[in-house]
Amino acid sequence: MTLWSTLITVAVGAFLGSGAAFASNLLAGRLAEHRREAAALNELVHEIHFRRVLRRTPPRLSPRADVLDPGYERARHSMASLRGEIRRARRVLVPGSKAHPDLDAMTLACNAFLDASEADPARYHLFLMQAQAHLNDAVGRIAARSRGVDDLEPGNAALAPTIPGLVAPDEIGEPLL
């Protein structure tokens, strides 16, 4: 082998090796971004799942809710806070993520609730259940498309005892055993 053929072989080998290293580094970075996205979306889904104000119940009128119903302000605060959680999850999404429209739908559900409940406080519970249904649809679409994201109904989290035989008291002063 001549010096030139050895030099060309080494140069081509170095070029291919560096190209392979670059490609594998790029692939690893993309995989890490997608894992971070899935983790952020799953965290958002769990946050929505644990929002007690979103527990599905029959809509009811609440006359003078803005003055008399403590659930009114609690619901408005929770939905405004949820908008911030959605915004934080959106910041983690990779460019071109298929979850963008679903997070937009979640934000719209929060905004629609906040606007409608401010305009008609007596019907805030109806607007809250409408938001719950829209959030549920968006969560279902995200979970169907994203591996590692749980499909959990908004507001439907339940606590379960971890101690065998533990019974929740039904009266003040009653022992827990």
N, CA and C of each residue as an Amber inpcrd file, in Angstrom:
protein
   531
   0.8310000  -1.1700000   0.0000000   0.0000000   0.0000000   0.0000000
   0.8840000   1.2440000   0.0000000   0.4480000   2.1700000  -0.7270000
   1.2350000   3.3940000  -0.8140000   0.8210000   4.3500000   0.2910000
   1.6110000   5.3530000   0.4460000   1.3590000   6.3670000   1.4590000
   0.0200000   7.0740000   1.2180000  -0.2740000   7.3560000  -0.0740000
  -1.5190000   8.0600000  -0.3930000  -2.7420000   7.2010000  -0.0980000
  -2.6940000   5.9540000  -0.4260000  -3.8540000   5.0950000  -0.1610000
  -4.0580000   4.9140000   1.3470000  -2.9820000   4.8220000   2.0900000
  -3.0940000   4.7370000   3.5520000  -3.6830000   6.0220000   4.1130000
  -3.2180000   7.1450000   3.6170000  -3.7000000   8.4440000   4.0770000
  -5.1870000   8.6180000   3.7570000  -5.5880000   8.2170000   2.5700000
  -7.0050000   8.3260000   2.1780000  -7.8540000   7.3860000   3.0240000
  -7.3820000   6.1820000   3.2710000  -8.1200000   5.2250000   4.1070000
  -8.3100000   5.7610000   5.5180000  -7.2650000   6.3230000   6.0830000
  -7.3410000   6.8870000   7.4330000  -8.2940000   8.0810000   7.4510000
  -8.2000000   8.9610000   6.4540000  -9.0620000  10.1470000   6.4010000
 -10.5310000   9.7540000   6.2580000 -10.8190000   8.8100000   5.3620000
 -12.2000000   8.3540000   5.1720000 -12.7050000   7.6880000   6.4470000
 -11.8710000   6.8680000   7.0670000 -12.2640000   6.2120000   8.3240000
 -12.5470000   7.2280000   9.4230000 -11.7030000   8.2410000   9.5380000
 -11.9210000   9.2830000  10.5520000 -13.1960000  10.0620000  10.2530000
 -13.4300000  10.3710000   8.9760000 -14.6270000  11.1070000   8.5820000
 -15.8800000  10.2890000   8.9060000 -15.8820000   9.0210000   8.5320000
 -17.0390000   8.1590000   8.8180000 -17.2250000   7.9610000  10.3210000
 -16.1470000   7.8050000  11.0450000 -16.2380000   7.6320000  12.5020000
 -16.7980000   8.8700000  13.1800000 -16.3270000  10.0410000  12.7670000
 -16.8480000  11.2650000  13.3810000 -18.2970000  11.4970000  12.9840000
 -18.6450000  11.1390000  11.7450000 -20.0440000  11.2570000  11.3110000
 -20.9450000  10.3340000  12.1170000 -20.4820000   9.1190000  12.3620000
 -21.2710000   8.1730000  13.1650000 -21.4050000   8.6650000  14.6070000
 -20.3300000   9.2200000  15.1520000 -20.4000000   9.7470000  16.5160000
 -21.3590000  10.9240000  16.5880000 -21.3050000  11.7950000  15.5900000
 -22.2180000  12.9440000  15.5460000 -23.6690000  12.4830000  15.4570000
 -23.9320000  11.5190000  14.5770000 -25.2930000  11.0060000  14.4010000
 -25.8030000  10.3330000  15.6740000 -24.9610000   9.5650000  16.3320000
 -25.4100000   8.9000000  17.5550000 -25.6420000   9.9100000  18.6760000
 -24.8270000  10.9530000  18.7310000 -25.0230000  12.0030000  19.7200000
 -26.3330000  12.7500000  19.4550000 -26.6180000  13.0280000  18.2000000
 -27.8600000  13.6940000  17.8230000 -29.0640000  12.8290000  18.1790000
 -28.9780000  11.5530000  17.8730000 -30.0600000  10.6240000  18.1920000
 -30.2800000  10.5310000  19.6980000 -29.2100000  10.4490000  20.4560000
 -29.3320000  10.3780000  21.9190000 -29.9740000  11.6520000  22.4650000
 -29.6060000  12.7900000  21.9070000 -30.2040000  14.0550000  22.3420000
 -31.6930000  14.1110000  22.0440000 -32.0680000  13.6470000  20.8560000
 -33.4990000  13.6400000  20.4970000 -34.2920000  12.7030000  21.3930000
 -33.7190000  11.5350000  21.6740000 -34.3990000  10.5910000  22.5660000
 -34.5710000  11.1890000  23.9560000 -33.5580000  11.8870000  24.4480000
 -33.6440000  12.5230000  25.7620000 -34.7120000  13.6150000  25.7610000
 -34.7950000  14.3900000  24.6830000 -35.8340000  15.4230000  24.5900000
 -37.2220000  14.8070000  24.6190000 -37.4130000  13.7210000  23.9000000
 -38.7230000  13.0560000  23.8730000 -39.0580000  12.4540000  25.2390000
 -38.0530000  11.9390000  25.9420000 -38.3030000  11.4180000  27.2980000
 -38.7050000  12.5470000  28.2390000 -38.0230000  13.6980000  28.1340000
 -38.3820000  14.8590000  28.9640000 -39.7970000  15.3360000  28.6440000
 -40.1430000  15.3370000  27.3610000 -41.4930000  15.7440000  26.9700000
 -42.5360000  14.7980000  27.5610000 -42.3090000  13.5000000  27.4190000
 -43.2610000  12.5250000  27.9510000 -43.3840000  12.6600000  29.4680000
 -42.2650000  12.8970000  30.1440000 -42.3090000  13.0670000  31.6040000
 -43.0910000  14.3180000  31.9760000 -42.8980000  15.4160000  31.2500000
 -43.6290000  16.6540000  31.5400000 -45.1210000  16.4820000  31.2720000
 -45.4600000  15.8090000  30.1810000 -46.8740000  15.5780000  29.8750000
 -47.5150000  14.6590000  30.9080000 -46.7860000  13.6320000  31.3260000
 -47.3250000  12.7220000  32.3360000 -47.5240000  13.4500000  33.6690000
 -46.5800000  14.3140000  34.0100000 -46.7250000  15.1010000  35.2380000
 -47.9440000  16.0100000  35.1530000 -48.1670000  16.6270000  33.9920000
 -49.3430000  17.4790000  33.8020000 -50.6310000  16.6720000  33.9270000
 -50.6670000  15.5080000  33.3040000 -51.8560000  14.6520000  33.3780000
 -52.1470000  14.2740000  34.8350000 -51.1090000  13.9490000  35.5880000
 -51.3100000  13.6050000  36.9990000 -51.7760000  14.8160000  37.7940000
 -51.2310000  15.9830000  37.4990000 -51.6630000  17.2120000  38.1770000
 -53.1510000  17.4600000  37.9370000 -53.5860000  17.2960000  36.6970000
 -55.0040000  17.4850000  36.3650000 -55.8440000  16.4130000  37.0560000
 -55.3260000  15.2090000  37.1140000 -56.0410000  14.0900000  37.7410000
 -56.3000000  14.3640000  39.2270000 -55.3760000  15.0610000  39.8770000
 -55.5170000  15.3250000  41.3090000 -56.2310000  16.6370000  41.6280000
 -56.7000000  17.3660000  40.6350000 -57.4470000  18.6070000  40.8790000
 -58.8420000  18.2530000  41.3760000 -59.0760000  18.4560000  42.6650000
 -60.3660000  18.0830000  43.2630000 -61.5360000  18.8580000  42.6730000
 -61.3080000  20.1030000  42.2660000 -62.4280000  20.8810000  41.7160000
 -62.9380000  20.2840000  40.4090000 -62.1370000  19.4390000  39.7720000
 -62.5390000  18.8390000  38.5030000 -63.2430000  17.4910000  38.6720000
 -63.4760000  17.0930000  39.9210000 -64.1910000  15.8250000  40.1340000
 -65.5620000  15.9220000  39.4570000 -65.8720000  14.9320000  38.6440000
 -67.1160000  14.9390000  37.8770000 -68.3260000  14.7880000  38.8060000
 -69.1940000  15.7900000  38.7800000 -70.4330000  15.7830000  39.5490000
 -71.5120000  16.4330000  38.6940000 -72.7770000  16.1740000  38.9870000
 -73.8380000  16.8200000  38.1920000 -73.7820000  18.3410000  38.3680000
 -73.8690000  19.0910000  37.2670000 -73.8520000  20.5540000  37.3810000
 -75.0380000  21.0530000  38.1950000 -74.8030000  22.0970000  38.9520000
 -75.8550000  22.6840000  39.7860000 -75.7410000  24.2060000  39.7340000
 -76.8460000  24.8530000  39.9830000 -76.8330000  26.3090000  40.0910000
 -76.3210000  26.6900000  41.4670000 -75.6340000  27.7990000  41.5280000
 -75.1240000  28.3020000  42.7960000 -75.3850000  29.8090000  42.8420000
 -76.6310000  30.1810000  43.2160000 -76.9630000  31.6090000  43.2370000
 -75.9910000  32.3990000  44.1140000 -75.5700000  33.5200000  43.5840000
 -74.6330000  34.4220000  44.2650000 -73.3520000  33.6900000  44.6620000
 -72.8660000  32.8380000  43.7790000 -71.6660000  32.0390000  44.0530000
 -70.4710000  32.9160000  44.3710000 -70.3810000  34.0680000  43.7030000
 -69.2340000  34.9420000  43.9270000 -69.1960000  35.5000000  45.3360000
 -70.3280000  35.4430000  46.0600000 -70.3890000  35.9560000  47.4250000
 -70.5560000  34.8290000  48.4440000 -71.3750000  33.8310000  48.1160000
 -71.7740000  32.8310000  49.1050000 -71.1080000  31.4630000  48.9660000
 -70.6040000  31.1210000  47.8020000 -70.0860000  29.7680000  47.5740000
 -68.5540000  29.7770000  47.6150000 -67.9460000  29.1900000  48.6640000
 -66.4800000  29.1820000  48.7280000 -65.8460000  28.3540000  47.6030000
 -66.6020000  27.4470000  47.0230000 -66.0900000  26.6420000  45.9260000
 -65.8550000  27.4550000  44.6610000 -66.5590000  28.5660000  44.5230000
 -66.4180000  29.4100000  43.3400000 -64.9970000  29.9470000  43.2160000
 -64.5080000  30.6000000  44.2480000 -63.1400000  31.1540000  44.2000000
 -62.0990000  30.0440000  44.1500000 -62.3550000  28.9530000  44.8450000
 -61.4310000  27.8140000  44.8330000 -61.3040000  27.2670000  43.4090000
 -62.4360000  27.1360000  42.7210000 -62.4250000  26.6200000  41.3500000
 -61.7120000  27.5920000  40.4160000 -61.9790000  28.8770000  40.5630000
 -61.3340000  29.8750000  39.6900000 -59.8180000  29.8980000  39.9300000
 -59.4240000  29.8240000  41.1810000 -57.9950000  29.8090000  41.4960000
 -57.3330000  28.5470000  40.9400000 -57.9830000  27.4160000  41.0930000
 -57.4280000  26.1520000  40.6150000 -57.2680000  26.1610000  39.0930000
 -58.2450000  26.6810000  38.3840000 -58.1700000  26.7030000  36.9200000
 -57.1190000  27.7050000  36.4400000 -56.9910000  28.8340000  37.1260000
 -55.9500000  29.7990000  36.7630000 -54.5730000  29.1840000  37.0110000
 -54.4350000  28.4710000  38.1010000 -53.1800000  27.7970000  38.4190000
 -52.8780000  26.6960000  37.4020000 -53.8970000  25.9790000  36.9840000
 -53.7220000  24.9130000  36.0000000 -53.2080000  25.4820000  34.6790000
 -53.6610000  26.6630000  34.3150000 -53.1450000  27.3140000  33.1030000
 -51.6300000  27.4790000  33.1710000 -51.1210000  27.8330000  34.3450000
 -49.6700000  27.9460000  34.5290000 -48.9700000  26.6040000  34.3930000
 -49.5820000  25.5540000  34.9010000 -49.0080000  24.1980000  34.7680000
 -48.9490000  23.7810000  33.2980000 -49.9750000  24.1200000  32.5530000
 -50.0050000  23.7960000  31.1210000 -48.9030000  24.5730000  30.4060000
 -48.7300000  25.8260000  30.7640000 -47.6750000  26.6610000  30.1570000
 -46.2970000  26.0710000  30.4310000 -46.0700000  25.5950000  31.6590000
 -44.7750000  24.9880000  31.9890000 -44.5410000  23.7160000  31.1820000
 -45.5800000  22.9170000  30.9980000 -45.4370000  21.6900000  30.1920000
 -45.1650000  22.0520000  28.7360000 -45.7950000  23.0990000  28.2290000
 -45.5980000  23.5120000  26.8420000 -44.1290000  23.8860000  26.5740000
 -43.4630000  24.4720000  27.5630000 -42.0660000  24.8830000  27.3980000
 -41.1300000  23.6930000  27.1880000 -41.5410000  22.5150000  27.6170000
 -40.6960000  21.3200000  27.5130000 -40.9090000  20.5810000  26.1910000
 -42.0080000  20.8790000  25.5040000 -42.3100000  20.1580000  24.2680000
 -41.2300000  20.3820000  23.2190000 -40.9650000  19.3340000  22.4560000
 -40.0060000  19.4570000  21.3610000 -40.6830000  20.1960000  20.2050000
 -39.9180000  20.9010000  19.3940000 -40.5220000  21.5930000  18.2450000
 -41.2870000  20.5970000  17.3610000 -42.4770000  20.9890000  16.9580000
 -43.3020000  20.1310000  16.1140000 -44.0250000  19.0290000  16.8610000
 -44.0440000  19.0880000  18.1910000 -44.7040000  18.0470000  18.9850000
 -46.1910000  17.9870000  18.6500000 -46.7130000  16.7700000  18.6090000
 -48.1390000  16.5840000  18.3450000 -48.9960000  16.9340000  19.5490000
 -48.3670000  17.2220000  20.6820000 -49.1150000  17.5760000  21.8870000
 -49.4770000  19.0610000  21.9360000 -48.8780000  19.8850000  21.0800000
 -49.1700000  21.3240000  21.0930000 -50.6660000  21.6250000  20.9740000
 -51.3890000  21.0500000  20.0030000 -52.8230000  21.3570000  19.8970000
 -53.6120000  20.9270000  21.1370000 -53.1940000  19.8440000  21.7620000
 -53.9040000  19.3790000  22.9520000 -53.6750000  20.3140000  24.1410000
 -52.4490000  20.8050000  24.2850000 -52.1880000  21.7690000  25.3550000
 -52.9040000  23.0820000  25.0650000 -53.0100000  23.4520000  23.7900000
 -53.7900000  24.6430000  23.4260000 -55.2590000  24.4500000  23.8020000
 -55.7950000  23.2510000  23.5520000 -57.1920000  22.9600000  23.9080000
 -57.3880000  23.0240000  25.4180000 -56.3850000  22.5700000  26.1790000
 -56.4680000  22.6510000  27.6410000 -56.4830000  24.1060000  28.1030000
 -55.6190000  24.9190000  27.5120000 -55.5790000  26.3380000  27.8650000
 -56.9020000  27.0010000  27.5230000 -57.4510000  26.6850000  26.3570000
 -58.7490000  27.2450000  25.9750000 -59.8540000  26.8270000  26.9450000
 -59.8180000  25.5920000  27.4150000 -60.8120000  25.1260000  28.3850000
 -60.7160000  25.9290000  29.6810000 -59.4930000  26.1820000  30.1310000
 -59.2970000  26.9840000  31.3430000 -59.7880000  28.4160000  31.1270000
 -59.4120000  29.0080000  29.9940000 -59.8230000  30.3810000  29.6990000
 -61.3350000  30.4980000  29.5760000 -61.9530000  29.5320000  28.8880000
 -63.4110000  29.5620000  28.7210000 -64.0990000  29.4830000  30.0840000
 -63.6000000  28.6080000  30.9570000 -64.1840000  28.5180000  32.2970000
 -64.0460000  29.8380000  33.0410000 -62.8440000  30.4050000  33.0370000
 -62.6080000  31.6410000  33.7810000 -63.4770000  32.7830000  33.2570000
 -63.5950000  32.8980000  31.9440000 -64.4220000  33.9690000  31.3610000
 -65.9040000  33.7530000  31.6550000 -66.3850000  32.5340000  31.4150000
 -67.8120000  32.2510000  31.6010000 -68.2140000  32.3400000  33.0730000
 -67.3720000  31.8410000  33.9690000 -67.7270000  31.8740000  35.3950000
 -67.6940000  33.2890000  35.9480000 -66.8620000  34.1370000  35.3730000
 -66.8620000  35.5410000  35.7990000 -68.1280000  36.2460000  35.3120000
 -68.5650000  35.9190000  34.0950000 -69.7600000  36.5480000  33.5270000
 -71.0460000  36.0430000  34.1750000 -71.0590000  34.7660000  34.5870000
 -72.2730000  34.1670000  35.1550000 -71.8820000  33.2450000  36.3230000
 -71.5680000  33.8350000  37.4910000 -71.0900000  33.0280000  38.6210000
 -72.0660000  31.9360000  39.0670000 -73.3530000  32.1470000  38.9190000
 -74.3260000  31.1580000  39.3790000 -74.1870000  29.8310000  38.6280000
 -73.6790000  29.8740000  37.4020000 -73.5520000  28.6580000  36.5910000
 -72.1000000  28.1740000  36.5190000 -71.2690000  28.6130000  37.4630000
 -69.8430000  28.2580000  37.4070000 -69.6310000  26.7560000  37.4290000
 -70.4730000  26.0300000  38.1330000 -70.2780000  24.5850000  38.2260000
 -70.5230000  23.9160000  36.8750000 -71.4900000  24.4000000  36.1220000
 -71.7240000  23.8890000  34.7650000 -70.4940000  24.1440000  33.9030000
 -69.9570000  25.3560000  33.9690000 -68.7730000  25.6910000  33.1800000
 -67.5660000  24.8510000  33.6080000 -67.4900000  24.5430000  34.8850000
 -66.3950000  23.7200000  35.3960000 -66.4870000  22.2970000  34.8430000
 -67.6980000  21.7500000  34.7900000 -67.8740000  20.3960000  34.2550000
 -67.6460000  20.3710000  32.7420000 -67.9390000  21.4820000  32.0440000
 -67.6120000  21.5630000  30.6210000 -66.0940000  21.5680000  30.4350000
 -65.3970000  22.3260000  31.2730000 -63.9280000  22.3510000  31.2130000
 -63.3640000  20.9640000  31.5110000 -63.9500000  20.2790000  32.4860000
 -63.4940000  18.9370000  32.8390000 -63.6090000  18.0060000  31.6380000
 -64.7130000  18.0980000  30.8950000 -64.9090000  17.2400000  29.7210000
 -63.8790000  17.5590000  28.6320000 -63.6030000  18.8430000  28.4070000
 -62.6060000  19.2280000  27.3980000 -61.2100000  18.7790000  27.8200000
 -60.8870000  18.9290000  29.0960000 -59.5910000  18.4750000  29.5960000
 -59.4720000  16.9570000  29.4570000 -60.5460000  16.2540000  29.7530000
 -60.5590000  14.7990000  29.6360000 -60.2680000  14.3700000  28.2000000
 -60.8900000  15.0330000  27.2330000 -60.6390000  14.7070000  25.8230000
 -59.1710000  14.9320000  25.4610000 -58.6260000  16.0670000  25.8940000
 -57.2290000  16.3860000  25.5700000 -56.2720000  15.3870000  26.2210000
 -56.5420000  15.0200000  27.4650000 -55.6990000  14.0400000  28.1550000
 -55.7430000  12.7020000  27.4150000 -56.9210000  12.2930000  26.9940000
 -57.0550000  11.0300000  26.2560000 -56.2570000  11.0310000  24.9620000
 -56.2930000  12.1590000  24.2340000 -55.5300000  12.2470000  22.9840000
 -54.0250000  12.2080000  23.2530000 -53.5870000  12.9140000  24.2840000
 -52.1550000  12.9150000  24.6240000 -51.7000000  11.5110000  25.0090000
 -52.4800000  10.8610000  25.8620000 -52.1080000   9.5190000  26.3260000
 -52.0930000   8.5120000  25.1710000 -53.0040000   8.6720000  24.2180000
 -53.0530000   7.7420000  23.0820000 -51.8350000   7.9000000  22.1810000
 -51.2960000   9.1080000  22.0950000 -50.1770000   9.3710000  21.1930000
 -48.8130000   9.2560000  21.8450000 -48.7500000   9.4390000  23.1460000
 -47.4490000   9.5350000  23.8180000 -47.2120000   8.3340000  24.7110000
 -46.1920000   7.5680000  24.3710000 -45.8350000   6.4320000  25.2140000
 -45.3140000   6.9640000  26.5410000 -45.7510000   6.3840000  27.6340000
 -45.2980000   6.7980000  28.9560000 -46.1980000   7.8300000  29.6040000
 -47.3000000   8.2030000  28.9460000 -48.2450000   9.1530000  29.5320000
 -49.5030000   8.3890000  29.9070000 -49.8860000   8.4790000  31.1750000
 -51.0550000   7.7600000  31.6720000 -52.3450000   8.4430000  31.2270000
 -53.3840000   7.6520000  31.0030000 -54.7000000   8.1760000  30.6420000
 -55.5380000   8.2220000  31.9190000 -55.5530000   9.3840000  32.5730000
 -56.2340000   9.5450000  33.8460000 -57.3110000  10.6260000  33.7410000
 -58.4890000  10.3330000  34.2540000 -59.5750000  11.3120000  34.1880000
 -59.2890000  12.5070000  35.0990000 -59.4820000  13.7110000  34.5920000
 -59.2830000  14.8990000  35.4280000 -60.1850000  14.8820000  36.6660000
 -59.5720000  15.1400000  37.8130000 -60.3140000  15.2340000  39.0700000
 -60.7480000  13.9250000  39.6680000 -60.3500000  12.8140000  39.1030000
 -60.8660000  11.5260000  39.5600000 -59.8930000  10.7510000  40.4440000
 -58.9200000  11.4320000  41.0260000 -57.9870000  10.7430000  41.9210000
 -58.6990000  10.3740000  43.2140000 -58.3470000   9.2470000  43.7480000
 -58.9360000   8.8020000  45.0050000 -57.8110000   8.3520000  45.9320000
 -57.9660000   8.6560000  47.1820000 -56.9870000   8.2120000  48.1590000
 -57.4040000   6.8480000  48.6870000 -56.4360000   5.9880000  48.8910000
 -56.7140000   4.6500000  49.4190000 -55.8490000   4.4430000  50.6490000
 -56.3740000   3.7640000  51.6640000 -55.5710000   3.5360000  52.8670000
 -54.3770000   2.6320000  52.5790000 -53.2790000   2.9010000  53.2330000
 -52.0920000   2.0680000  53.0790000 -51.8910000   1.1610000  54.2780000
 -52.6820000   1.3640000  55.3280000 -52.5950000   0.5330000  56.5270000
 -53.7850000  -0.4250000  56.5090000 -53.5280000  -1.7410000  56.5310000
 -54.6480000  -2.6890000  56.5080000 -55.5780000  -2.4570000  57.6970000
 -56.8680000  -2.4140000  57.4120000 -57.8640000  -2.2610000  58.4630000
 -58.1210000  -0.8280000  58.8830000 -57.4080000   0.1350000  58.3510000
 -57.6140000   1.5380000  58.7100000 -58.9490000   2.0050000  58.1630000
 -59.7410000   2.6160000  59.0260000 -61.0530000   3.1220000  58.6370000
 -61.0880000   4.6100000  58.9320000 -61.5310000   5.3890000  57.9750000
 -61.6400000   6.8310000  58.1790000 -62.7700000   7.1090000  59.1760000
 -62.5690000   8.0260000  60.1100000 -63.6110000   8.3350000  61.0860000
 -64.7910000   9.0270000  60.4150000 -65.9820000   8.8000000  60.9530000
 -67.1530000   9.4960000  60.4140000 -67.7160000  10.5080000  61.4260000
 -67.0550000  10.6490000  62.5550000 -67.4480000  11.6340000  63.5650000
 -66.2120000  12.2900000  64.1310000 -66.3550000  13.4830000  64.6620000
 -65.2590000  14.1920000  65.3290000 -64.9270000  13.4410000  66.6180000
 -63.6350000  13.2600000  66.8870000 -63.1950000  12.6060000  68.1090000
 -63.1830000  11.0970000  68.0410000 -63.6300000  10.5030000  66.9530000
 -63.6650000   9.0490000  66.8230000 -62.2520000   8.5350000  66.5440000
 -61.8190000   7.4350000  67.1760000 -60.4760000   6.8950000  66.9240000
 -60.3590000   6.3320000  65.5090000 -59.1390000   6.2680000  64.9980000
 -58.9080000   5.7900000  63.6480000 -58.7870000   4.2730000  63.5640000
 -58.7140000   3.5510000  64.6510000 -58.5330000   2.0970000  64.5810000
 -59.8170000   1.3890000  64.6300000
